[in-house]
């Protein structure tokens, strides 16, 4: 009888504990009632900082009142001139405002999505939702409600942000935690967890020498790159392939000795196409990049070149 009473007590305590935890979970999800110290150890917590705002500044050498510098205590500048120093009279920079999750105030919004284009992305969202509803005959369905849930905010040069003031937004896996800029018509994002958003920024007065500038964002916590594991074939042999002097540029590059002469030739795609064919034919166990992969004269942004090569 005593054992039965103990079992009943344990079951009651366990049930009460489980119920309390469930209630706390839903309250914290909507109203953030748990202390910040506890959030530091939750799996969904983003180590580091979340992005609360993004903007772009433009400045001109002939306008002394223009400035490409914002308060460094509030904004971090991505130190890449969007014109890569090729504009005659101006420069432009992306600025990011970020905070640690525990420092977020009630007035702060977390950036949940980014887009680039001439039109408000919300209009496309609503049109897509309406089309889906029309096919399903559901009228005002979840898709329509989702389309209206967050308003897109306009920023310079065709940049659009969707931000959330919900208290649990910073814990969302889709929250933006990093912003960068890549250049070139052939720009790709090779880093895990990063993606290029929308079209290139709408640079003003961009000439033929200006490379398209793309906004790329990271979502969630940073991810460690997967380390390759050396392998040896069944025959005991280990094939090494050496790549050197690729001389890749920011953008597609120009061929120096195009054949037939006079034809348009994009050097970088042609070079990597050749490398791809050799890799497929030789199937090496290890590839060594031994130098001069970036052409200094035509690569003002080496990161764009590195990501293009890594892809």
Buried (B, 14 or more C-beta within 10 A) or exposed (E): EEEEEEEEEEEEEEEEEEEEEEEEEEEBBEEBEBEEEEBEEEEBBBEEBBBBBBBBBBBBEEEEEEEBEBEEEEBBBBEBBBBBEEBEEBBBBBBBBBBBBEEBEEEBBBBBBBBBBEEBBBEBBBEEBBEBBEEEEEEEBEBBEEBEEBEBBEBBBBBBBBBBEBBBBBBBEEBBBBBBBBBBEBBBBBBEBBEBBBBBBBBEEBEEEBBBBBBBBBBBBBEEEEEEEEEEEEEEEEEEBEBEEBBBBBBBBEBEEBEEEEEEBBBBBBBBEEBEEEEEEEEBBEBEEEEEBBBEEBBBBBBBBBBBBEE
